Amino acid sequence: MAEPRVIVVGAGPAGVRAAEALCAAGIRPIVIDEGRRDGGQIYRRQPENFTRSYATLYGSEATRAQSLHRCFDALRERIDYRPDTLAWNVSEGHLHVASRHGTSRLQYDALLICAGATDRLMPLKGWQYAGTYSLGAAQIALKSQACAIGGKVVFVGTGPLLYLVAMQYLKAGANIAAVLDTSRLRDQIAALPQLLARPALLWNGLRFIAMLRRAGVPVLSGVTPLEIEGSADDGVQALRIRDRRGVERRYAGDAVAMGYHLRPETQLADLARCEFRFDAAGRQWFPQVSEDGRSSVPGVYLAGDGARILGADGAENAGRLAALAILQDLGRPVPDHEQRRSALLGIRYTMERFRQGLVRAFPWPKQQAADLPDEALVCRCECISAGELRRVATEFGASEANRAKAFSRVGMGRCQGRYCAQAGAEVIAHACGVPLEQVGRLRGQAPVKPLSIQTREEPQ
């Protein structure tokens, strides 16, 4: 009998641990990775000619990062690893990929999508100026290029990543103007019972805040961002906010790093025709997935932050669970299957409780979308303002996301709505007076990212 063809998309924590489990069962998976090196975003490897230590690069996550990298290095000869390769479509049991060598159409018996997540962004007047970055982009600059995004950086948003990246910049010697959190202290206190599910992570977050403050960095909570000041010629000059007492403040800087936790990369799952569910607490859409990682489509599995945002170690756990599900569905026996599955599910339950605490402690600031001035851009790719989006929603009856896209081009640019779709849906919902879930979500389109124009097809 021919060996089953299993494809893993992504070489981050979920993909690496899934590949490890598959190899242990005698399967040689194809691992497709858009990155040049393994590790994903959180454990992104530095360029080969860089020599920074694991402690310098990953801080408290150094041991886990090193373990994941060593695991992948040991797997290299046992997998079909294809870096610098974009998975851009899924159709009729095939994964479509593109690399510098050309394009391929890969048939699969099982497809595990570990696409990860990207920053969840809330538009702000002036966020189109040069010098405005997502938190993830600021982190990439530090890890991959050993540089800061500016001479003086203002951090704004909410969630653990806000403090993690600010702390990484502090350790690197960067000049930090302020760390400004939109969540309120009372929300964080109310979430403590759930956050205590993982006390070590909670302690880490508190330690980061204390270290930033000891370094003299202003750290504020309960703020309302108002405007990024600057110009098209000179870029970012300052961030203006209103503090929790209602007092306006201005923090000068030449760069702003912003982010409001994470949003899942769901385009491939959408193209595979997976069903989705609306998470009312987090106010965003996720693919429908079982606790083992099975999607609603037979043969398609999901793991990591692209399915449930549980963090890097949660992604490792999910990758192992999904691999067990794949092996079971392929009829491959796994020693102590039920015991291993039960242990992994127990870990997942603890992580899920912590995730719920994070959603409660660092809520998505939906009111900011409602309060956006009409002249503020929502979609930077297509230069669509909040006023224009409100107009098509109310005057043209475009209260559904894809209809609003057709009328206004919101979400039709290079990022395909990754950075504007969720806030755009909030603008539409508020303008039309309808629940957010009724607005829906933008449908995924192939290619999921821009492709080079080429016709050469490489061997499968």
TIMAR-367680 format. One record per residue (C-alpha): y, z, x; residue number from 1. Coordinates in nm, 4 decimals, always signed. Each point is the difference from the previous one (the first is absolute). Layout:
% TIMAR-367680
[[Y Z X] NUM]
...
//
This chain:
% TIMAR-367680
[[+0.0000 +0.0000 +0.0000] 1]
[[+0.3518 -0.0772 +0.1167] 2]
[[+0.2132 +0.2956 +0.0975] 3]
[[+0.2607 +0.0907 -0.2627] 4]
[[+0.3499 -0.1067 +0.0916] 5]
[[+0.2388 +0.2943 -0.0211] 6]
[[+0.3696 -0.0483 +0.0705] 7]
[[+0.2361 +0.2890 +0.0704] 8]
[[+0.3719 -0.0755 -0.0254] 9]
[[+0.2016 +0.2367 +0.2172] 10]
[[-0.0712 +0.1862 +0.3245] 11]
[[+0.1844 +0.3169 -0.0872] 12]
[[-0.1669 +0.3373 -0.0682] 13]
[[-0.1868 -0.1179 -0.3130] 14]
[[-0.1179 -0.3290 +0.1483] 15]
[[-0.1166 +0.1504 +0.3295] 16]
[[-0.2042 +0.2766 -0.1615] 17]
[[-0.1508 -0.2428 -0.2499] 18]
[[-0.0982 -0.2381 +0.2823] 19]
[[-0.1538 +0.2928 +0.1888] 20]
[[-0.2186 +0.0937 -0.2985] 21]
[[-0.1020 -0.3609 -0.0616] 22]
[[-0.0973 -0.0509 +0.3630] 23]
[[-0.2075 +0.3187 -0.0077] 24]
[[-0.1976 -0.1555 -0.2873] 25]
[[-0.0649 -0.3188 +0.1961] 26]
[[+0.2672 -0.2237 -0.1517] 27]
[[+0.2395 -0.1973 +0.2188] 28]
[[+0.3201 -0.0187 -0.2070] 29]
[[+0.2851 -0.2444 +0.0459] 30]
[[+0.3170 +0.2036 +0.0571] 31]
[[+0.3203 -0.1870 -0.0823] 32]
[[+0.3195 +0.1570 +0.1313] 33]
[[+0.3548 -0.1287 -0.0238] 34]
[[+0.0983 +0.2121 +0.2984] 35]
[[-0.0438 -0.0930 +0.3620] 36]
[[-0.1797 +0.3290 +0.0672] 37]
[[-0.1918 +0.2454 -0.2166] 38]
[[+0.1298 +0.3312 -0.1337] 39]
[[+0.1989 -0.1053 -0.3051] 40]
[[+0.3531 +0.1283 -0.0495] 41]
[[-0.0449 +0.3725 +0.0503] 42]
[[-0.2197 -0.0381 +0.3107] 43]
[[+0.1608 -0.3193 +0.1259] 44]
[[-0.0896 -0.0565 +0.3636] 45]
[[+0.2699 -0.0547 +0.2580] 46]
[[+0.0046 -0.3279 +0.1982] 47]
[[-0.2578 -0.0190 +0.2802] 48]
[[+0.2635 +0.0323 +0.2734] 49]
[[+0.1483 +0.3199 -0.1470] 50]
[[-0.1271 +0.3317 +0.1368] 51]
[[+0.1342 +0.2658 -0.2359] 52]
[[-0.2455 +0.2834 -0.0686] 53]
[[-0.1701 +0.0585 -0.3347] 54]
[[+0.1935 +0.3246 -0.0384] 55]
[[+0.3287 -0.1849 +0.0484] 56]
[[-0.0896 -0.2779 -0.2438] 57]
[[-0.1795 +0.1869 -0.2768] 58]
[[+0.1008 +0.3651 +0.0328] 59]
[[-0.2207 +0.2258 -0.2115] 60]
[[-0.2151 -0.3022 -0.0929] 61]
[[-0.0823 -0.0835 +0.3636] 62]
[[-0.3614 +0.1200 -0.0120] 63]
[[-0.0749 -0.1879 -0.3204] 64]
[[+0.1669 -0.3174 +0.1275] 65]
[[-0.1952 +0.0115 +0.3248] 66]
[[-0.3262 +0.0553 -0.1897] 67]
[[+0.0641 -0.3016 -0.2230] 68]
[[+0.0912 -0.2238 +0.2945] 69]
[[-0.3086 +0.1045 +0.1972] 70]
[[-0.2161 -0.0623 -0.3058] 71]
[[+0.1360 -0.3514 -0.0373] 72]
[[-0.0381 -0.0759 +0.3713] 73]
[[-0.3668 +0.0970 -0.0276] 74]
[[-0.0419 -0.2320 -0.2997] 75]
[[+0.1561 -0.3099 +0.1557] 76]
[[-0.3334 -0.1541 +0.1064] 77]
[[-0.1643 +0.0767 -0.3354] 78]
[[+0.2547 -0.1581 -0.2334] 79]
[[+0.1597 -0.3402 -0.0431] 80]
[[+0.3565 +0.1098 +0.0710] 81]
[[+0.2808 -0.2425 -0.0843] 82]
[[+0.3446 +0.1395 +0.0898] 83]
[[+0.3295 -0.1822 -0.0610] 84]
[[-0.1573 -0.1360 -0.3171] 85]
[[+0.1644 +0.0064 -0.3421] 86]
[[-0.2141 +0.0344 -0.3129] 87]
[[+0.2173 -0.1969 -0.2398] 88]
[[-0.2115 -0.0687 -0.3096] 89]
[[-0.3192 +0.0974 -0.1837] 90]
[[-0.1693 -0.2467 -0.2319] 91]
[[-0.3507 -0.0561 -0.1398] 92]
[[-0.1879 +0.2155 +0.2504] 93]
[[+0.1989 -0.1218 +0.3005] 94]
[[+0.2658 +0.1587 +0.2188] 95]
[[+0.2604 -0.2420 +0.1334] 96]
[[+0.1348 +0.0838 +0.3454] 97]
[[+0.2413 -0.1543 +0.2475] 98]
[[+0.0509 +0.0492 +0.3729] 99]
[[+0.1510 -0.1913 +0.2892] 100]
[[-0.3264 -0.1957 +0.0154] 101]
[[+0.0316 -0.1285 -0.3567] 102]
[[-0.1243 +0.0989 -0.3453] 103]
[[-0.3422 +0.1059 -0.1261] 104]
[[-0.1702 +0.0602 -0.3332] 105]
[[-0.2526 +0.2813 +0.0460] 106]
[[-0.2729 +0.0619 -0.2559] 107]
[[-0.0988 +0.3614 -0.0513] 108]
[[-0.2673 +0.2091 -0.1675] 109]
[[+0.2235 +0.3062 +0.0156] 110]
[[+0.3735 +0.0142 +0.0646] 111]
[[+0.1617 +0.3295 +0.0979] 112]
[[+0.3799 -0.0133 -0.0174] 113]
[[+0.1722 +0.2637 +0.2140] 114]
[[+0.3496 -0.1456 -0.0255] 115]
[[+0.1894 +0.3245 +0.0475] 116]
[[+0.3489 +0.0715 -0.1314] 117]
[[+0.3627 -0.0748 +0.0726] 118]
[[+0.3188 +0.1972 -0.0501] 119]
[[+0.1125 +0.0585 -0.3552] 120]
[[+0.3703 -0.0767 -0.0041] 121]
[[+0.2821 +0.0770 -0.2391] 122]
[[+0.2940 -0.2435 +0.0247] 123]
[[+0.3369 +0.1370 +0.1000] 124]
[[+0.3387 -0.1648 +0.0033] 125]
[[+0.0390 -0.1506 +0.3473] 126]
[[-0.3685 +0.0065 +0.0938] 127]
[[+0.0182 -0.3705 +0.0895] 128]
[[+0.2094 +0.0718 +0.3101] 129]
[[-0.1562 -0.0481 +0.3426] 130]
[[-0.1249 +0.3342 +0.1282] 131]
[[-0.1741 +0.1040 -0.3228] 132]
[[-0.3728 +0.0485 +0.0566] 133]
[[-0.2930 +0.1485 -0.1840] 134]
[[-0.1555 +0.3128 +0.1500] 135]
[[-0.3087 -0.2013 +0.0890] 136]
[[+0.2068 -0.2586 +0.1854] 137]
[[+0.1799 +0.2754 +0.1902] 138]
[[-0.3392 +0.1395 +0.0986] 139]
[[-0.1286 -0.3417 +0.1125] 140]
[[+0.3046 -0.0465 +0.2250] 141]
[[-0.0743 +0.3327 +0.1660] 142]
[[-0.3761 -0.0527 +0.0425] 143]
[[-0.0173 -0.3706 +0.0814] 144]
[[+0.3294 -0.0535 +0.1804] 145]
[[+0.0902 +0.3489 +0.1272] 146]
[[+0.3492 -0.0253 -0.1458] 147]
[[+0.2063 +0.1505 -0.2816] 148]
[[+0.1470 -0.2089 -0.2812] 149]
[[+0.3539 +0.1093 +0.0926] 150]
[[+0.2183 +0.2154 +0.2184] 151]
[[+0.0498 +0.2527 -0.2814] 152]
[[-0.2462 +0.0003 -0.2880] 153]
[[+0.0347 +0.1456 -0.3499] 154]
[[-0.3312 +0.0758 -0.1743] 155]
[[-0.0038 -0.0006 -0.3818] 156]
[[-0.2660 +0.0072 -0.2699] 157]
[[-0.2771 +0.2433 -0.0783] 158]
[[-0.3598 +0.0809 +0.0836] 159]
[[-0.1894 +0.1100 +0.3125] 160]
[[+0.0654 -0.3281 +0.1830] 161]
[[+0.3741 +0.0715 -0.0039] 162]
[[-0.0478 +0.3116 +0.2123] 163]
[[-0.2804 -0.1434 +0.2132] 164]
[[+0.2003 -0.3023 +0.1166] 165]
[[+0.3158 +0.2081 +0.0499] 166]
[[-0.2040 +0.2410 +0.2136] 167]
[[-0.1434 -0.2893 +0.2021] 168]
[[+0.3532 -0.1259 +0.0645] 169]
[[+0.1100 +0.3465 +0.1028] 170]
[[-0.2877 +0.0273 +0.2496] 171]
[[+0.0892 -0.3431 +0.1387] 172]
[[+0.3548 +0.1187 +0.0714] 173]
[[+0.1730 -0.2048 -0.2701] 174]
[[+0.3320 +0.1056 -0.1536] 175]
[[-0.0569 +0.1070 -0.3621] 176]
[[+0.3055 +0.0303 -0.2242] 177]
[[-0.1784 +0.1747 -0.2889] 178]
[[-0.3228 +0.0220 -0.2013] 179]
[[+0.0846 -0.0280 -0.3702] 180]
[[-0.2668 +0.0720 -0.2633] 181]
[[+0.0496 -0.0934 -0.3669] 182]
[[-0.2617 +0.2503 -0.1181] 183]
[[+0.1024 +0.3492 -0.0972] 184]
[[-0.1157 +0.3229 +0.1626] 185]
[[-0.1119 +0.1371 -0.3370] 186]
[[-0.2331 -0.2996 -0.0488] 187]
[[-0.1592 +0.0686 +0.3359] 188]
[[-0.0434 +0.3679 -0.0811] 189]
[[-0.1566 -0.0857 -0.3374] 190]
[[-0.2512 -0.2256 +0.1763] 191]
[[-0.1124 +0.2667 +0.2478] 192]
[[-0.3274 +0.0912 -0.1807] 193]
[[-0.1171 -0.3617 +0.0340] 194]
[[+0.1407 -0.0474 +0.3503] 195]
[[-0.1928 +0.3081 +0.1139] 196]
[[-0.3181 -0.2027 -0.0517] 197]
[[+0.0688 -0.1223 +0.3556] 198]
[[+0.1883 +0.2856 +0.1716] 199]
[[-0.0021 -0.1615 +0.3456] 200]
[[+0.1906 -0.3042 -0.1278] 201]
[[+0.2428 +0.2201 -0.1918] 202]
[[+0.0621 +0.2053 +0.3125] 203]
[[+0.0583 -0.3160 +0.2036] 204]
[[+0.2677 -0.1165 -0.2427] 205]
[[+0.1774 +0.3357 +0.0064] 206]
[[-0.0185 +0.0008 +0.3796] 207]
[[+0.1604 -0.3458 +0.0202] 208]
[[+0.2913 +0.1132 -0.2173] 209]
[[+0.0490 +0.3146 +0.2079] 210]
[[-0.0040 -0.1983 +0.3269] 211]
[[+0.2544 -0.2501 -0.1308] 212]
[[+0.2314 +0.2799 -0.1051] 213]
[[-0.0401 +0.1826 +0.3328] 214]
[[+0.1044 -0.3216 +0.1705] 215]
[[+0.3229 +0.0058 -0.2005] 216]
[[-0.0900 -0.2834 -0.2355] 217]
[[+0.1488 +0.0436 -0.3509] 218]
[[-0.2930 +0.0148 -0.2456] 219]
[[+0.1038 -0.0093 -0.3677] 220]
[[-0.2063 -0.0047 -0.3197] 221]
[[+0.0961 -0.0963 -0.3542] 222]
[[+0.2407 -0.2718 +0.1133] 223]
[[+0.1029 -0.3110 -0.1936] 224]
[[+0.0526 -0.3075 +0.2213] 225]
[[+0.3124 -0.1918 -0.1038] 226]
[[+0.0662 -0.2819 +0.2443] 227]
[[-0.0740 -0.1380 +0.3439] 228]
[[+0.3413 -0.0842 +0.1407] 229]
[[+0.0373 -0.2983 +0.2259] 230]
[[+0.0616 -0.3733 +0.0040] 231]
[[-0.1851 -0.3268 +0.0388] 232]
[[+0.1537 -0.0436 +0.3443] 233]
[[-0.0349 +0.3500 +0.1424] 234]
[[-0.3037 +0.1325 -0.1876] 235]
[[-0.0537 +0.3642 -0.0916] 236]
[[+0.2836 +0.2419 +0.0712] 237]
[[-0.0797 +0.3084 -0.2087] 238]
[[-0.1964 +0.1414 -0.2932] 239]
[[+0.1863 +0.1688 -0.2821] 240]
[[-0.1828 +0.2522 -0.2204] 241]
[[+0.0645 +0.2743 -0.2549] 242]
[[-0.1588 +0.3319 +0.0910] 243]
[[-0.1734 +0.2330 -0.2441] 244]
[[+0.3315 +0.1754 -0.0726] 245]
[[+0.1675 -0.3275 -0.0950] 246]
[[+0.2058 -0.0280 +0.3184] 247]
[[+0.0232 -0.3467 +0.1552] 248]
[[-0.0897 -0.0246 +0.3689] 249]
[[+0.0078 -0.2824 +0.2514] 250]
[[-0.2321 -0.0304 +0.2985] 251]
[[+0.1060 -0.2545 +0.2599] 252]
[[-0.2676 -0.2058 +0.1717] 253]
[[-0.0942 -0.3546 +0.0915] 254]
[[-0.3457 +0.0085 -0.1633] 255]
[[-0.1622 +0.1383 -0.3153] 256]
[[-0.3739 +0.0645 -0.0379] 257]
[[-0.1004 +0.0389 -0.3638] 258]
[[-0.3167 +0.0494 -0.2019] 259]
[[-0.1396 +0.1772 -0.3058] 260]
[[-0.3630 +0.0631 +0.0880] 261]
[[-0.2309 -0.3048 -0.0214] 262]
[[-0.1097 -0.2822 -0.2292] 263]
[[-0.3461 -0.1604 +0.0195] 264]
[[-0.0487 -0.3550 +0.1282] 265]
[[-0.1782 -0.1380 -0.3058] 266]
[[+0.0473 -0.3769 +0.0235] 267]
[[-0.3557 -0.0806 +0.1124] 268]
[[-0.1485 +0.2303 -0.2636] 269]
[[+0.2120 -0.1763 -0.2606] 270]
[[-0.1147 -0.3447 +0.1178] 271]
[[-0.3602 +0.1233 -0.0154] 272]
[[+0.0678 +0.0704 -0.3723] 273]
[[-0.0370 +0.3770 +0.0288] 274]
[[+0.1260 +0.2082 -0.2906] 275]
[[+0.2965 +0.2326 +0.0523] 276]
[[+0.1062 +0.3381 -0.1370] 277]
[[+0.3433 +0.1583 -0.0361] 278]
[[+0.0486 +0.3347 +0.1723] 279]
[[+0.2503 +0.1772 -0.2241] 280]
[[+0.0669 +0.2845 +0.2465] 281]
[[+0.0840 -0.2313 +0.2883] 282]
[[+0.1457 -0.2749 -0.2233] 283]
[[-0.1867 -0.2860 +0.1661] 284]
[[-0.3074 -0.2236 -0.0435] 285]
[[-0.3280 +0.0381 +0.1885] 286]
[[-0.3210 -0.2044 -0.0112] 287]
[[-0.2669 +0.1526 -0.2224] 288]
[[-0.2624 +0.1371 +0.2379] 289]
[[-0.2971 +0.2359 -0.0286] 290]
[[-0.0236 +0.3116 +0.2111] 291]
[[-0.2352 -0.1966 +0.2308] 292]
[[+0.2392 -0.2912 +0.0432] 293]
[[-0.1492 -0.2508 -0.2451] 294]
[[+0.2601 -0.2157 -0.1716] 295]
[[-0.0362 -0.1498 -0.3476] 296]
[[-0.1300 -0.3228 +0.1626] 297]
[[-0.3615 +0.0025 +0.1248] 298]
[[-0.0168 -0.0478 +0.3751] 299]
[[+0.3616 +0.1035 +0.0600] 300]
[[+0.0722 +0.3474 +0.1366] 301]
[[+0.3259 +0.1789 +0.0816] 302]
[[+0.0700 +0.2821 +0.2438] 303]
[[+0.2956 +0.1681 +0.1667] 304]
[[+0.3617 +0.0096 -0.1067] 305]
[[-0.0304 -0.3375 -0.1747] 306]
[[-0.2058 +0.1768 -0.2664] 307]
[[+0.1000 +0.3667 +0.0147] 308]
[[+0.2757 +0.1337 +0.2230] 309]
[[-0.1719 +0.2955 +0.1667] 310]
[[+0.1220 -0.0394 +0.3571] 311]
[[-0.1772 -0.1094 +0.3173] 312]
[[-0.2847 +0.2507 -0.0113] 313]
[[-0.0410 -0.0693 -0.3708] 314]
[[-0.0329 -0.3686 +0.0874] 315]
[[-0.2738 +0.0767 +0.2543] 316]
[[-0.1871 +0.1944 -0.2666] 317]
[[+0.0455 -0.2815 -0.2538] 318]
[[-0.1251 -0.2599 +0.2489] 319]
[[-0.3228 +0.1938 +0.0504] 320]
[[-0.0471 +0.0402 -0.3762] 321]
[[+0.0559 -0.3706 -0.0643] 322]
[[-0.2498 -0.0930 +0.2721] 323]
[[-0.2626 +0.2204 -0.1661] 324]
[[+0.0687 -0.1731 -0.3321] 325]
[[-0.0345 -0.3440 +0.1617] 326]
[[-0.3284 +0.0940 +0.1669] 327]
[[-0.1376 +0.1397 -0.3238] 328]
[[+0.0982 -0.3129 -0.1944] 329]
[[-0.1573 -0.2229 +0.2668] 330]
[[-0.3228 +0.1962 -0.0204] 331]
[[+0.0324 +0.1447 +0.3507] 332]
[[-0.1473 +0.3520 +0.0213] 333]
[[+0.2191 +0.2640 +0.1616] 334]
[[-0.1566 +0.3265 +0.1210] 335]
[[+0.1294 +0.3017 -0.1926] 336]
[[+0.2140 -0.2287 -0.2167] 337]
[[+0.0677 +0.2486 -0.2789] 338]
[[+0.0790 +0.2878 +0.2348] 339]
[[+0.2427 -0.2141 +0.1989] 340]
[[+0.1614 -0.1363 -0.3139] 341]
[[+0.0357 +0.3487 -0.1495] 342]
[[+0.1650 +0.1330 +0.3172] 343]
[[+0.2449 -0.2917 +0.0114] 344]
[[+0.0875 +0.0418 -0.3671] 345]
[[+0.0690 +0.3696 +0.0590] 346]
[[+0.2469 -0.0903 +0.2740] 347]
[[+0.1594 -0.2608 -0.2266] 348]
[[+0.0509 +0.2573 -0.2761] 349]
[[+0.1968 +0.2258 +0.2365] 350]
[[+0.2088 -0.2924 +0.1198] 351]
[[+0.0701 -0.1128 -0.3550] 352]
[[+0.1284 +0.3455 -0.0924] 353]
[[+0.2339 -0.0109 +0.2997] 354]
[[+0.1148 -0.3514 -0.0994] 355]
[[+0.0926 +0.1243 -0.3460] 356]
[[+0.2031 +0.2742 +0.1669] 357]
[[+0.1873 -0.2574 +0.2088] 358]
[[+0.0863 -0.2043 -0.3088] 359]
[[+0.1375 +0.3126 -0.1630] 360]
[[+0.1838 +0.1255 +0.3100] 361]
[[+0.1543 -0.3360 +0.0942] 362]
[[+0.0546 -0.1903 -0.3255] 363]
[[+0.1032 -0.3655 -0.0191] 364]
[[+0.3766 +0.0133 -0.0802] 365]
[[-0.0065 -0.2209 -0.3116] 366]
[[+0.3514 +0.1027 -0.1004] 367]
[[+0.1385 -0.1747 +0.3077] 368]
[[-0.1150 -0.3333 -0.1447] 369]
[[+0.1697 +0.0764 -0.3299] 370]
[[+0.3224 +0.0948 +0.1835] 371]
[[+0.0096 -0.3015 +0.2338] 372]
[[+0.3414 -0.1696 -0.0265] 373]
[[-0.0180 -0.3544 -0.1335] 374]
[[+0.1133 -0.1466 +0.3331] 375]
[[-0.2820 +0.1675 +0.1983] 376]
[[-0.2789 -0.2343 +0.1065] 377]
[[-0.3469 +0.0735 -0.1332] 378]
[[-0.1763 -0.2993 +0.1573] 379]
[[+0.1320 -0.0637 +0.3500] 380]
[[-0.2105 -0.3133 +0.0567] 381]
[[+0.1556 -0.1848 -0.2948] 382]
[[+0.3301 +0.1965 -0.0173] 383]
[[-0.0604 +0.1147 -0.3603] 384]
[[+0.2328 +0.2814 -0.1048] 385]
[[-0.0719 +0.2844 -0.2383] 386]
[[+0.2558 -0.1460 -0.2411] 387]
[[-0.1717 -0.3389 -0.0060] 388]
[[-0.3394 +0.1600 -0.0581] 389]
[[+0.1423 +0.2087 -0.2857] 390]
[[+0.1532 -0.3120 -0.1514] 391]
[[-0.3243 -0.2000 -0.0092] 392]
[[-0.1831 +0.3051 -0.1336] 393]
[[+0.2392 +0.0574 -0.2897] 394]
[[+0.1469 -0.3431 -0.0777] 395]
[[-0.3172 -0.2034 +0.0543] 396]
[[-0.2447 +0.2605 -0.1242] 397]
[[-0.1730 +0.0123 +0.3397] 398]
[[-0.1353 +0.3531 -0.0304] 399]
[[-0.3260 -0.0968 +0.1744] 400]
[[-0.0044 -0.0197 +0.3807] 401]
[[-0.1332 -0.3551 +0.0382] 402]
[[+0.2325 -0.1348 -0.2684] 403]
[[+0.2947 +0.1614 +0.1776] 404]
[[-0.1210 -0.1587 +0.3231] 405]
[[-0.0050 -0.3448 -0.1635] 406]
[[+0.3561 +0.0377 -0.1276] 407]
[[+0.1570 +0.1650 +0.3039] 408]
[[-0.2250 -0.0713 +0.3049] 409]
[[-0.0302 +0.3747 +0.0679] 410]
[[-0.3085 +0.0542 +0.2170] 411]
[[-0.0321 -0.3720 +0.0754] 412]
[[+0.1046 +0.0184 +0.3661] 413]
[[-0.1794 +0.0485 +0.3286] 414]
[[-0.1185 +0.3560 -0.0742] 415]
[[-0.1314 -0.1062 -0.3450] 416]
[[+0.1355 +0.3114 -0.1647] 417]
[[-0.1428 +0.2533 +0.2425] 418]
[[+0.3394 +0.1643 +0.0439] 419]
[[+0.1737 -0.0673 -0.3299] 420]
[[-0.2631 -0.0271 -0.2751] 421]
[[-0.0421 +0.3692 -0.0756] 422]
[[+0.3691 +0.0826 -0.0020] 423]
[[+0.0653 -0.3232 -0.1913] 424]
[[-0.2446 +0.1107 -0.2690] 425]
[[+0.1895 +0.3295 -0.0270] 426]
[[+0.3290 -0.1888 -0.0463] 427]
[[-0.1565 -0.2141 -0.2744] 428]
[[-0.1596 +0.2971 -0.1753] 429]
[[+0.3286 +0.1925 -0.0083] 430]
[[+0.2039 -0.3027 -0.1121] 431]
[[-0.2407 -0.0828 -0.2837] 432]
[[-0.0839 +0.3574 -0.0946] 433]
[[-0.3767 -0.0501 +0.0368] 434]
[[-0.2680 +0.1996 +0.1863] 435]
[[-0.0533 -0.1103 +0.3598] 436]
[[-0.3655 -0.0907 -0.0571] 437]
[[+0.1104 -0.2428 -0.2722] 438]
[[+0.2002 -0.1957 +0.2592] 439]
[[-0.3257 -0.0561 +0.1881] 440]
[[-0.0335 -0.1221 +0.3562] 441]
[[+0.0560 -0.3238 +0.1856] 442]
[[-0.3203 -0.2046 +0.0229] 443]
[[-0.1303 -0.0774 +0.3480] 444]
[[+0.0352 -0.3564 +0.1242] 445]
[[-0.1681 -0.1830 +0.2854] 446]
[[+0.0841 -0.0142 +0.2810] 447]
[[+0.0655 +0.3731 +0.0117] 448]
[[+0.2257 -0.0592 +0.3025] 449]
[[+0.1656 -0.3136 +0.1389] 450]
[[-0.2356 -0.2431 +0.1761] 451]
[[+0.0592 -0.2536 +0.2732] 452]
[[-0.0274 -0.3587 -0.1189] 453]
[[-0.3307 -0.1200 +0.1413] 454]
[[-0.3042 -0.1838 -0.1280] 455]
[[-0.2548 +0.0684 +0.2712] 456]
[[-0.2995 +0.1990 -0.1215] 457]
[[-0.1942 +0.2066 +0.2494] 458]
[[-0.3782 +0.0586 -0.0179] 459]
[[-0.1117 +0.2891 -0.2183] 460]
//
